[in-house]
Amino acid sequence: MVYAAATGLSEAHVGVRLSLHGSLSGRCVRSGEVLRCDDATIDPRVDAEACRAIGLRSMVVVPLGNASVTVGVLKVHSGRERAFDDVAVEVLASLVTSYWSRRHGTR
């Protein structure tokens, strides 16, 4: 997996490659589920080294694709732990679903 576009904390990391295994983004691609990490320093699902390099403490990853194929993720992250609550997760998931449906006629 490759950071294809970024802004803020991760802007300097465009082009960085992450393993499909051992990262929350990879888990999101494999499962097709929206995932949240409240504290990257203690969450075993994240690539701790990549999170430290970016300064990331919490994140939400939303799958991009349709019901059967995930082609990437939208990752929203913060340098603060527990920066995202359930409402933020729902809003991000709704935005992605709405955009993907209009753009590709799916989901």
C-alpha positions in Angstrom: 0.0 0.0 0.0 1.3 3.5 -0.9 0.3 6.9 0.5 -1.0 8.4 -2.8 -2.3 11.7 -1.5 -1.8 13.4 1.8 -2.0 16.7 3.7 -1.1 17.8 7.2 1.0 15.5 9.3 1.5 12.9 6.5 2.0 15.3 3.5 5.8 14.6 3.5 5.1 10.9 3.4 3.4 10.6 0.0 5.0 7.6 -1.7 5.8 5.8 1.5 4.8 2.1 1.3 3.0 0.2 4.1 2.6 -3.5 4.3 -0.9 -4.9 3.7 -0.2 -7.0 6.8 0.7 -5.3 10.1 -1.1 -2.0 9.5 -4.6 -0.7 10.3 -4.9 0.5 6.7 -4.0 -3.0 5.4 -6.5 -4.6 7.8 -9.2 -2.2 6.5 -8.4 -3.2 2.9 -8.6 -6.9 3.8 -11.8 -6.7 5.9 -13.6 -3.9 4.1 -14.6 -2.5 7.5 -14.3 1.0 9.0 -11.7 0.9 11.8 -10.6 3.3 14.5 -7.4 3.5 16.6 -7.6 5.6 19.7 -4.0 5.3 20.7 -1.3 4.1 18.2 1.3 3.7 21.0 -0.7 0.8 22.4 -2.8 -0.6 19.6 -1.3 -3.9 18.3 -3.1 -3.5 14.9 -1.1 -0.5 13.8 2.4 -0.2 12.2 3.9 1.5 15.3 7.0 2.6 13.4 5.1 4.3 10.6 2.8 6.0 13.2 5.8 7.4 15.1 7.4 8.7 11.9 4.3 10.7 11.0 3.5 11.7 14.6 0.1 9.9 14.4 -1.6 9.0 17.7 -5.2 8.2 16.6 -6.9 7.5 13.3 -9.9 6.3 11.4 -9.6 4.3 8.2 -12.5 3.9 5.9 -12.5 1.4 3.0 -12.7 2.8 -0.6 -14.4 0.5 -3.0 -17.6 -1.5 -3.3 -19.1 -4.3 -1.3 -16.8 -6.9 -2.8 -13.6 -5.1 -3.6 -11.7 -2.5 -1.5 -9.1 -0.6 -3.5 -7.7 1.7 -0.8 -8.6 3.6 2.3 -9.3 7.1 3.4 -7.2 7.6 6.5 -7.9 10.5 8.8 -5.5 10.9 11.7 -4.4 13.2 14.5 -1.4 13.7 16.6 -3.7 13.5 19.7 -4.9 10.2 21.2 -8.7 9.6 21.2 -9.3 12.4 18.7 -12.2 10.6 17.0 -15.5 9.6 18.6 -18.3 7.4 17.2 -20.0 10.3 15.5 -16.8 11.3 13.6 -16.5 7.6 12.5 -20.1 7.6 11.3 -19.7 10.9 9.4 -16.5 9.8 7.6 -18.1 6.5 6.7 -21.2 8.3 5.4 -19.2 10.7 3.4 -17.2 8.0 1.7 -20.2 5.9 1.0 -22.1 8.8 -0.5 -19.2 9.9 -2.6 -18.4 6.4 -3.9 -22.1 5.8 -4.7 -22.4 8.9 -6.8 -19.0 8.4 -8.5 -19.3 4.7 -9.2 -22.9 3.8 -8.7 -22.2 1.3 -6.0 -22.4 0.7 -2.2 
